[in-house]
Amino acid sequence: MKKAIKIILIIICLCVFIFSAYNIYKYLAEEHANKKLNNGLIEKAVVETSNTNTISSNTEDEYTLPLSVDFSALKQENEDIIGWIYSENTPINYPVVQSDDNEYYLRRLTNGEYNIAGSIFMDYRNSASLEDNNTIIYGHNMKNNTMFGSLQEYKSQEYYDNHKIMYYFTPEKNYMIKIFAGYTISVESDIYNLAVIDEKEIEGLINKSDFKSDVDIRQDDKIVTLSTCAYDYDGARYIVVGVLQEI
């Protein structure tokens, strides 16, 4: 009897091991597929520009445009690609897609293949041309910091000081995203309702932020909210919010 129980326990442990090993393999395989696909898109459509080239914005300042993006090439791969988001010296260097809902690209790559990493995607209610007061872009919080996994690094003032600006490219225009706030919120937060964000709400974002910023925000500025999962509590999300500035 004891021998039979021992054999059963060994079989159970073996099954658990095989199941766990399979899940780890599947996760790593999907992670590799996501990276391979994105690297292929970068190789096909993204070129790093010279650090010596500066471009004028709609202010008196000049900024270096770090990338050149060929959207005609990207559209050949997938018509749903509407933009490209880039943060220098971080893993964030991805196409941004948009579909008719917020579910399709949650677990699909830009080629439509199922993948746990999903894609970086814009809220389906937003205008792809960034005409809204608040544009929301989603990405998974991956354990290896890919996709939007690095957003939670903004809990550190030092990280913010080294990554104050992101870039967003579209077929028509290029933008800087001047980061001014980042903190943990609930998925039920009003910021996900796409309501017009007024001066009082902007002040609230700044006061709750994990870091201090000196970004000047005007009443008519448009903002971008980058959102990823957080694990502080059930339904937690980490957001990084920035002002859009056309370049």
C-alpha positions in Angstrom: 0.0 0.0 0.0 2.8 2.5 1.0 4.6 1.6 -2.2 1.6 2.3 -4.3 1.1 5.7 -2.6 4.7 6.5 -3.2 4.4 5.7 -6.9 1.3 7.9 -7.2 3.1 10.8 -5.5 6.1 10.4 -7.8 3.8 10.4 -10.9 2.0 13.5 -9.6 5.3 15.3 -9.0 6.5 14.3 -12.4 3.3 15.6 -14.1 3.6 18.9 -12.2 7.2 19.2 -13.3 6.4 18.4 -17.0 3.5 20.9 -16.9 5.7 23.6 -15.3 8.5 23.0 -17.8 6.1 23.2 -20.7 4.7 26.5 -19.5 8.2 27.9 -19.1 9.1 26.7 -22.5 5.9 28.2 -24.0 6.5 31.5 -22.3 10.1 31.7 -23.5 9.2 30.6 -27.1 6.5 33.3 -27.3 8.8 35.9 -25.9 11.4 34.9 -28.6 8.7 35.1 -31.3 7.7 38.5 -30.2 11.3 39.8 -30.1 12.1 38.2 -33.5 9.0 39.8 -35.2 9.7 43.2 -33.7 13.4 43.1 -34.7 12.3 42.3 -38.2 10.0 45.3 -38.3 12.9 47.5 -37.0 15.2 46.1 -39.6 12.7 46.7 -42.4 11.3 50.1 -41.5 13.3 51.9 -38.7 16.6 53.8 -39.2 18.6 55.5 -36.4 19.4 59.0 -37.4 22.6 60.9 -36.8 23.0 62.5 -33.4 24.4 65.6 -35.1 21.1 66.3 -36.9 18.7 68.5 -35.1 15.2 69.5 -36.0 13.1 72.5 -35.0 9.9 72.0 -33.1 7.0 74.5 -32.9 9.0 76.3 -30.1 12.3 78.0 -30.4 14.1 74.9 -29.2 15.9 72.3 -31.3 15.8 68.5 -30.6 17.5 65.5 -32.0 15.1 63.1 -33.8 16.5 59.7 -33.0 14.7 57.6 -35.6 13.3 57.7 -39.1 10.3 55.4 -39.6 9.1 54.0 -43.0 5.3 53.7 -42.5 4.7 52.5 -46.1 6.8 49.4 -45.3 5.0 48.9 -42.0 1.6 49.2 -43.6 2.6 46.4 -46.0 3.0 44.2 -42.9 -0.2 45.3 -41.2 -2.6 48.2 -41.9 -3.4 48.4 -38.2 0.0 49.9 -37.5 -0.7 53.6 -36.8 2.4 54.8 -35.0 5.8 53.9 -33.5 6.8 54.6 -29.9 10.5 54.9 -28.8 12.3 55.6 -25.6 16.0 56.0 -25.9 18.2 53.4 -24.0 15.1 51.4 -22.9 13.3 48.4 -24.4 10.5 50.6 -25.7 10.9 50.6 -29.5 7.7 49.2 -30.9 5.0 49.7 -33.5 1.6 50.9 -32.1 -1.5 49.2 -33.5 -5.2 49.9 -33.2 -8.2 47.7 -33.8 -12.0 47.9 -33.3 -11.7 46.9 -29.7 -9.2 46.7 -26.8 -9.1 42.9 -26.9 -7.7 41.8 -30.2 -4.1 42.9 -29.7 -4.1 42.1 -26.0 -2.7 38.6 -26.8 -1.8 39.0 -30.5 1.4 40.1 -32.2 1.2 42.6 -35.1 1.1 39.7 -37.5 -2.1 38.4 -35.8 -0.4 35.4 -34.2 -1.5 34.6 -30.7 1.2 35.5 -28.2 1.1 36.2 -24.4 3.2 39.4 -24.9 0.5 40.9 -27.2 1.3 44.2 -28.9 1.5 47.9 -28.0 -1.9 49.2 -28.9 -3.9 52.5 -28.7 -7.3 52.6 -27.2 -9.9 51.9 -29.9 -11.9 55.0 -28.9 -9.0 57.3 -29.5 -8.2 59.1 -32.7 -5.1 57.6 -34.4 -4.1 61.1 -35.4 -3.9 62.1 -31.7 -6.7 64.7 -31.8 -8.0 63.7 -28.4 -7.3 65.5 -25.1 -6.1 62.2 -23.7 -4.7 59.4 -25.8 -4.2 56.0 -24.0 -1.7 53.4 -25.2 -1.5 50.0 -23.6 1.3 47.4 -23.3 1.9 44.3 -21.1 4.2 44.4 -18.1 6.6 41.7 -19.1 8.9 40.1 -16.6 12.0 40.9 -18.7 11.0 44.6 -19.0 10.1 44.3 -22.6 6.8 45.8 -24.0 5.8 48.3 -21.3 7.5 46.4 -18.5 10.0 49.2 -18.0 7.3 51.8 -17.2 7.4 50.9 -13.5 11.0 52.1 -13.5 9.5 55.6 -13.3 8.9 55.0 -9.6 12.5 56.1 -9.3 13.4 59.8 -9.6 16.8 58.9 -11.0 15.2 56.8 -13.8 12.9 59.7 -14.7 15.8 62.1 -14.7 17.5 59.9 -17.4 14.3 59.2 -19.4 12.3 62.4 -19.4 11.3 62.2 -23.1 9.8 59.5 -25.4 9.2 59.9 -29.1 6.0 59.0 -31.0 6.1 58.8 -34.8 3.0 58.7 -37.1 2.8 58.6 -41.0 1.9 62.4 -40.9 3.8 63.9 -38.0 6.4 63.2 -35.3 6.1 64.1 -31.6 7.9 64.2 -28.3 6.2 62.9 -25.2 7.4 65.0 -22.4 6.9 62.9 -19.3 5.5 64.7 -16.3 3.8 62.1 -14.0 3.8 58.4 -13.2 2.0 56.4 -10.5 -0.2 53.4 -9.6 -3.9 53.7 -10.2 -7.0 51.5 -10.4 -8.3 50.1 -13.7 -11.5 51.8 -12.7 -9.9 55.3 -12.7 -11.6 58.1 -14.6 -8.5 58.5 -16.7 -9.6 55.5 -18.7 -12.9 57.2 -19.6 -11.2 59.5 -22.0 -12.8 62.5 -20.3 -11.4 65.9 -21.0 -8.5 66.4 -18.5 -8.7 69.9 -17.1 -6.1 71.9 -15.1 -7.3 70.6 -11.8 -6.9 67.0 -12.9 -3.5 67.7 -14.3 -2.5 69.1 -10.9 -3.8 65.9 -9.3 -1.6 63.8 -11.6 1.4 65.8 -10.7 0.7 65.6 -7.0 0.4 61.8 -7.1 3.5 61.3 -9.2 6.3 59.1 -8.0 8.8 61.6 -9.4 9.1 65.4 -9.6 9.0 67.0 -13.0 9.5 70.6 -14.3 7.4 70.1 -17.5 5.3 73.2 -18.2 1.7 72.1 -19.0 -0.8 74.5 -20.6 -4.6 74.3 -20.6 -4.8 73.3 -24.3 -2.0 70.7 -24.2 -2.8 67.1 -25.3 -1.5 64.3 -23.2 -0.6 60.7 -23.7 -1.3 58.1 -21.0 0.9 54.9 -21.2 -0.7 52.1 -19.2 0.5 48.7 -18.1 -0.5 46.1 -15.4 0.8 46.6 -11.8 0.7 44.0 -9.1 0.2 46.3 -6.0 -3.4 45.1 -5.7 -6.2 43.5 -7.8 -7.0 45.7 -10.7 -3.9 47.9 -10.3 -2.3 49.7 -13.3 0.8 51.8 -13.6 0.6 54.8 -15.8 3.1 57.2 -17.2 1.7 60.5 -18.5 3.3 63.0 -20.9 2.5 66.1 -22.9 2.5 65.8 -26.7 4.8 68.2 -28.5 4.9 68.2 -32.3 8.4 68.2 -33.8 
